[in-house]
């Protein structure tokens, strides 16, 4: 519950900063939260076969819920950046909760920072994920303060980093592997990274093609990439 509260607080703070603290945006936050909660549990049950929550499933279903809600409410303004900081902040706290709950644990290891869980010393993969989310949040805050990206750019950066970090951390998690030695989550993370990278590239190209529509820091950033 603390992770949800932190995420909602980060969303509200970002909405105020962007001048988007309206009833419509509050409805979007509720749609994203509900869709994410349903998707997280459904994906875990379908793929994992056990009770729990899948972060990637929650993000995917939350994204679809927000897209649907925006169309129903007639909201056209980009809102992805609000959800980006909420996801990063919420995961940074939520993964610490996973550590104390003993779920999402890692493989057996002899490394000095291994923690005793489930009868052996294991990688503290929950803390790896928490640190990755905290680092992602720091990157997002810096980008927001510098106004480096056009709207929704922070969302695509957050999504790409989340998928990249999840792909890396899963090598240390104690989960079944599929063809090629990769986990189900790693295949999903690879697809997610491709999606967010593609959307980011489209955003950069549009920023470069419409220099009057974005602030000068964004134009400079886009010029370096195209």
C-alpha positions, 0 to 999 in steps of 0.5 A, spaced: 500 500 500 505 504 501 508 503 494 501 505 491 501 511 496 508 514 493 506 513 486 499 517 487 503 522 490 508 522 485 503 523 480 499 528 483 506 532 484 507 532 477 500 534 475 501 540 479 508 542 476 505 541 469 498 545 470 494 538 469 491 537 476 484 537 474 478 532 475 479 529 468 487 527 470 484 524 476 480 520 473 485 518 468 490 516 474 484 512 477 483 508 470 491 507 470 491 504 477 485 500 476 487 497 470 494 496 472 492 492 478 487 488 474 493 486 469 498 485 474 494 480 478 491 477 471 498 476 468 501 473 474 496 468 474 496 466 467 503 466 466 506 464 473 500 460 475 501 462 482 497 468 486 501 475 486 503 481 481 506 482 475 509 489 474 510 488 466 502 486 466 500 491 470 504 497 466 501 494 459 494 493 462 494 500 465 497 503 459 491 500 455 486 503 460 489 510 460 488 510 453 481 508 453 479 513 458 482 518 455 478 517 448 472 516 453 473 523 456 476 527 450 483 528 453 488 530 448 494 533 452 500 528 453 499 525 460 505 519 459 510 523 463 505 523 469 505 516 470 512 515 468 514 518 475 509 515 479 511 508 476 518 509 478 517 512 485 512 506 486 516 501 484 522 503 488 518 502 494 514 496 492 520 492 491 523 493 498 516 490 500 518 484 495 524 483 499 521 483 506 515 479 503 520 474 500 518 474 493 521 475 487 527 472 490 534 471 486 538 465 484 543 462 489 550 465 490 556 466 493 557 473 492 558 477 499 552 481 498 547 475 498 542 474 503 539 468 506 532 467 503 528 460 502 534 456 505 540 459 501 544 465 500 541 468 494 541 474 490 537 480 493 534 481 486 528 485 489 533 490 492 537 490 485 530 492 482 529 497 487 535 501 486 534 500 478 527 504 479 530 509 484 536 510 479 530 511 473 526 516 477 533 520 478 534 520 471 526 522 470 527 528 475 533 531 472 530 530 465 524 534 467 528 540 471 532 541 464 526 540 460 530 536 455 525 532 452 518 534 449 512 531 452 511 524 453 519 523 452 520 522 460 514 516 459 518 513 453 525 514 457 522 511 463 519 505 459 525 503 456 529 503 462 524 499 466 524 494 461 532 494 460 533 493 467 528 488 468 531 484 462 538 484 466 535 483 473 532 477 471 538 473 469 539 473 477 532 471 479 530 464 480 525 463 475 524 458 469 527 459 463 524 458 456 528 457 449 534 461 449 535 461 456 531 467 457 525 468 462 518 470 460 519 476 463 525 477 459 521 476 452 516 481 454 521 486 457 525 486 450 518 487 446 517 493 451 523 496 450 523 495 442 516 499 443 518 505 448 525 506 443 520 506 437 516 511 440 521 515 443 525 515 436 518 518 433 518 523 438 525 525 437 524 526 429 517 530 430 521 535 435 526 536 430 521 537 424 517 542 428 522 546 431 517 552 433 513 547 437 518 545 442 523 549 447 530 550 445 533 545 449 528 540 446 531 542 439 538 541 441 537 534 444 533 532 437 538 535 433 544 531 436 540 525 435 538 526 428 
